[in-house]
Amino acid sequence: MRTTLPLALAVAALSLGAVSARAQFSLGNPLAGLEQLKSYETRRASSSDANWQHGNADARPIAPGDTLTLAELDGPGVITHIWFTIAHEAPFYSRLLTLRMYWDGEPHPSVECPVGDFFGVGHGVDQSFISLPVRVSSDGRARNCYWPMPFRKSARITVTNESDRRCHAFYYYVDWQQHAVLPADTAYFHAMYRQEHPCVMGRDYLLADIVGRGHYVGTVQSVYHVSPGWYGEGDDFFFIDGATEPQLRGTGTEDYFCDAWGFRQQDGPFYGTPLWEGYGTGDRSTAYRWHIPDPVVFTRSLRAVIEHKGSQTFPDGKVDGFIERDDLMSSVAFWYQTEPHQPWPALPPGPERLPFREQTLLVGHRAVPTATHSGAPLEVQPLGGTTDNQQLWFRPTDANAWLEVPFTLEQSLTAELWVRLTHSWDYGTYRVKLDGQDLGTFDLQNANVTPTPHKLGMRTLAAGAHTLRFECTGRSDKSKGYFFGFDALTARVPVYARAASVDLRALQKR
């Protein structure tokens, strides 16, 4: 989508830094006060090469299990902008990297969540979108946030690699202002991740349970469909200062996220759905809602929940349009508060945050010796971003090309299958078949060389021998050839598979 002028101005104003320690967001003129002289000093912590005059080693690696300290700052100060871009070997790396921020030497972090979710997209997915406090670009690889984060004595920011693979390069900026003093009523920024894999039946999903004084400013919610249907009939409820009945009562999940009649992929200053794959089993979504014009104010406490209800089709064909669903749900709550926060429950380890376990069934470049194909060159090609940085490369000169790759499974599995194919300027259009069944046709033309995953759907595969076949069906008008590149076939096995015998209607009555 194109950025509207008011949004562009607002984002530009925030990127230039707060007007003062007491700056307020202005819907009327986000540039108001920019012409006034500033009383703070401008500072930055970054991954810049220590040999800044002659070196270009402007990133930091993070070994599996290691923690990288991004910034240790002396206050008083306000962080005004954070930028990351990351090169990591692990799929879904942004769910496996944990971001933590500590204010004024506190023992427990006030920000603790996966990197991707903090920047508005869950599931470890790289996805671009534009909003007021967060913008992600470069196909999801450039992450920016503009939440003001004040501290009086000190600030410490760390990232931990909770995957089993190396993060080759972590680039970052932390832009901040050094102040002489902060106003007495300045509150501290908080962001807390939590998940239920799956949602607990009979209990609303908890977004936040806060003790103290402050205001709630945002929600990011991510859902993985365990079964087909619509999960968004659930209402949001905000209980302020210990109230027994919610003062804020919602009318539906998409309504809370300011949309209507379901979700679709879209973005905007205060709300959006940057990730929406649909209503099928295994589909993923992320929605955000920033309470910037309408923060939820609390003086003693805040408890925010949302129902996990929607439609469900049962084996007997009956449909219930308003029933609890056991999807895999995760969220990040954003708020400011003055008092030190209570310790939070332990964050789930990195791999346990993924809605599935990914298994590699077949690696293209390793299968070259056993592949059969039409009369065209077949070889292993070095290519960054693929498994072992190599791909199976097939170079036919016409649309009659085909390629078959055998593989064997030691045990049966039911999983969502994905095939990772390379797109490039001289690549053709190819049909994918598995054991003779047509799983989809993909146009592989692209101006840039880009290894790209394609969903093949939920499949049950028996133990034993299988054959993956690729058939050229032509090429797009933009393509200069019929070439083909294959990286890998993978299976995403859900971490929670509901037994077919479970009767959700019976659970509803308990």
ABEGO torsion letter per residue (X at the ends): XBBBAAAAAAAAAAAAEBABAABBBBAABAABGAABBBABBBBBBBABBABAAABABABBBBBBGBBBBABBBBOBBBBABBBBBBBBABBGAAAABBBBBBBGGBABBABBBBAAAAAGBBGGBBBBBBBAABBBBGGGABBBBABBBBBAABBBBBBBBABABBBABBBBBBBBBBBABBBAABBBBBBBBBBBOBBBBGBBBBABBBBEBEBBAEBBBBBBBABBEBAAABBBBBBBGGBABBABBBAEAAAAAGBBGEBBBBBBAABEBABBAEABBGBBBBBBBBBAABBBBBAABBBBBBBBBBBBBBAAGBBBABBBBABBBBBBBBBBBABBBBBBBBBBBAAAABABBBBBABBAAAAAAABBBBBBBBBBBBBBGBBGGBBBBBBBABAABBBBBBBBBABBBBBBBBBBBBBBAABBBBBBBBGGBBAEBBBABBABBBBBBBBAEBBBBBBEBBBBBBBBAEBBAABABABBBBABBBBBBBABBBBAABBAAAAAAX
